[in-house]
Amino acid sequence: AALLTGCGGDSSDVEDSPSAAENLQFIEQLARKGDHTQMFSLGMAYYNGGEDIEEDDLLALIWLTLAAEDENLKTDPGLMAALTELNRSVADADKANAETQIKRIKDGFPKK
């Protein structure tokens, strides 16, 4: 009986699985706690867009810039390519906004 109950629980887990946007919120919580790997994941999600996630160059630039501060990530070819493209495509005024947001995140500014 326990096995059958367990199986039933598994199927409800699939039905109740979080959306991509909900997963992104969870990743952002971890990123805001200083997890550089999650910063990279979040930045790439905004860079590439996808299911329930709109591309957002400014958010991608913010999170990938933060991720690039990690010794293990700063030489990642995907990260470097994305940052290079974003630095070319994001307007200077938006870059200034990104720097402000980066400082707030680093200072532990509460999430939205």
C-alpha positions in Angstrom: 0.0 0.0 0.0 2.9 2.4 0.8 4.3 1.7 -2.6 1.1 2.6 -4.3 0.8 5.8 -2.2 4.3 6.7 -3.2 3.6 6.3 -6.8 0.5 8.4 -6.5 2.6 11.1 -4.9 5.1 11.0 -7.7 2.4 11.7 -10.3 1.0 14.7 -8.4 4.5 16.0 -8.1 4.8 16.1 -11.9 1.4 17.8 -12.2 2.4 20.4 -9.6 6.0 20.9 -10.9 7.0 24.5 -10.9 7.0 26.6 -14.1 10.2 27.9 -15.6 9.4 31.3 -14.2 8.9 29.8 -10.7 12.3 28.0 -11.1 13.8 31.3 -12.1 12.6 32.9 -8.9 14.2 30.2 -6.8 17.4 30.5 -8.7 17.3 34.3 -8.1 16.9 33.7 -4.4 20.1 31.6 -4.4 21.9 34.1 -6.6 21.0 36.9 -4.3 22.6 34.9 -1.4 25.9 35.0 -3.3 25.8 31.7 -5.3 27.9 32.5 -8.4 26.8 29.4 -10.2 23.1 30.4 -9.8 24.1 34.0 -11.0 25.5 32.4 -14.1 22.3 30.3 -14.6 20.1 33.3 -14.1 22.1 35.5 -16.4 22.1 32.9 -19.2 18.3 32.4 -18.7 17.7 36.1 -19.3 20.3 36.1 -22.1 18.7 33.2 -24.0 15.1 33.5 -22.9 12.9 30.5 -23.1 9.7 28.9 -21.7 8.0 31.5 -19.6 11.2 33.7 -19.6 11.6 36.7 -21.8 15.0 37.7 -23.0 16.3 40.7 -21.0 19.7 42.0 -21.9 19.9 44.3 -18.9 19.2 41.5 -16.4 21.5 39.2 -18.2 24.3 41.8 -18.1 23.7 42.3 -14.3 23.8 38.6 -13.4 26.5 37.6 -15.8 28.7 40.4 -14.6 28.3 39.2 -11.0 28.9 35.6 -12.1 32.1 36.6 -13.8 33.6 37.7 -10.5 33.9 34.1 -9.5 37.4 32.6 -10.2 35.9 29.4 -11.6 33.4 31.0 -13.9 35.3 34.1 -15.2 37.0 32.1 -18.0 33.8 30.2 -19.1 33.6 30.7 -22.9 29.8 31.0 -22.9 29.9 33.6 -20.1 32.6 35.6 -21.8 30.8 35.5 -25.2 27.5 36.6 -23.7 29.2 39.4 -21.8 31.0 40.6 -24.9 27.8 40.7 -26.9 25.8 42.3 -24.1 28.5 45.0 -23.6 28.1 45.8 -27.3 24.3 45.8 -27.4 23.3 47.4 -24.1 23.2 51.2 -24.1 25.5 53.2 -21.9 22.7 54.6 -19.8 21.5 51.0 -19.2 25.1 50.0 -18.3 25.1 52.7 -15.6 21.8 51.3 -14.3 23.3 47.8 -14.3 26.2 49.0 -12.2 23.8 50.5 -9.7 21.8 47.3 -9.5 25.0 45.2 -9.2 26.1 47.4 -6.2 22.6 47.0 -4.6 22.7 43.2 -5.0 26.2 43.1 -3.6 25.1 45.2 -0.7 22.3 42.7 0.0 19.6 44.9 -1.3 16.3 43.0 -0.8 14.8 41.4 -3.8 11.9 42.9 -5.7 
